[in-house]
Amino acid sequence: MGIATEKDYVKFFLDLQMGKEVTLYNFLNNEKMIMKGKLDNKNTNKERLKTGMVILDKLISEINEIGEKEVIEKYGR
């Protein structure tokens, strides 16, 4: 996992150019679900996954507090 900050996650999402079909909120929730599944795998770096999940939780919380557009503006530039 090369994504280590909130800014990295938002930039990664923007670089995927999924248009309006997938929101940042949905993307983050999907990423979190995937990471939870990977935690069950014995051959994964659990600390990196846990760190990633903390970042995802922070971004999701910020979206709930200030809105998706504002989070994208905050971290996407």
Phi, psi and omega per residue, in radians:
M1 nan 1.971 -3.128
G2 -1.629 0.044 -3.116
I3 -1.686 2.077 -3.016
A4 -2.162 -0.073 -3.119
T5 -2.424 2.935 3.083
E6 -1.061 -0.753 -3.136
K7 -1.046 -0.709 3.114
D8 -1.042 -0.748 -3.129
Y9 -1.135 -0.786 -3.121
V10 -1.163 -0.748 3.118
K11 -1.093 -0.734 3.106
F12 -1.032 -0.818 3.115
F13 -1.029 -0.821 -3.128
L14 -1.117 -0.664 3.141
D15 -1.168 -0.429 3.108
L16 -1.227 -0.357 3.094
Q17 0.828 1.004 -3.132
M18 -1.487 0.041 3.111
G19 1.199 -2.623 -3.102
K20 -1.614 0.005 -3.130
E21 -1.211 -0.584 -3.100
V22 -2.139 2.152 3.109
T23 -1.488 2.793 3.073
L24 -1.034 -0.725 3.137
Y25 -1.009 -0.844 3.130
N26 -1.140 -0.710 3.101
F27 -1.019 -0.825 -3.125
L28 -1.116 -0.725 3.107
N29 -1.116 -0.689 3.097
N30 -1.141 -0.745 3.098
E31 -1.039 -0.749 -3.138
K32 -1.106 -0.728 3.121
M33 -1.095 -0.729 3.109
I34 -1.096 -0.763 -3.140
M35 -1.111 -0.696 3.099
K36 -1.038 -0.710 3.104
G37 -1.136 -0.659 -3.136
K38 -1.231 -0.412 3.114
L39 -1.078 -0.438 3.129
D40 -1.324 -0.307 -3.122
N41 -1.355 2.261 -3.102
K42 -1.191 -0.474 -3.016
N43 -1.679 0.452 3.121
T44 -1.956 2.737 3.067
N45 -1.439 1.694 -3.039
K46 -1.132 -0.583 -3.137
E47 -1.136 -0.719 3.113
R48 -1.153 -0.672 3.095
L49 -1.139 -0.748 3.126
K50 -1.112 -0.702 3.094
T51 -1.094 -0.759 3.098
G52 -1.058 -0.699 3.141
M53 -1.172 -0.605 3.078
V54 -1.110 -0.756 3.115
I55 -1.098 -0.785 3.123
L56 -1.067 -0.753 3.118
D57 -1.057 -0.702 3.136
K58 -1.122 -0.785 3.135
L59 -1.128 -0.741 3.111
I60 -1.072 -0.742 3.110
S61 -1.097 -0.748 3.113
E62 -1.107 -0.705 3.099
I63 -1.062 -0.735 3.120
N64 -1.137 -0.563 -3.094
E65 -1.459 -0.848 -2.996
I66 -2.010 -0.225 3.114
G67 1.839 2.678 -3.076
E68 -1.149 -0.768 -3.121
K69 -1.026 -0.741 -3.133
E70 -1.166 -0.670 3.108
V71 -1.146 -0.732 3.111
I72 -1.101 -0.733 3.102
E73 -1.142 -0.665 -3.112
K74 -1.173 -0.778 -3.025
Y75 -1.860 -0.268 -3.012
G76 -1.447 -0.101 -3.114
R77 -1.828 nan nan
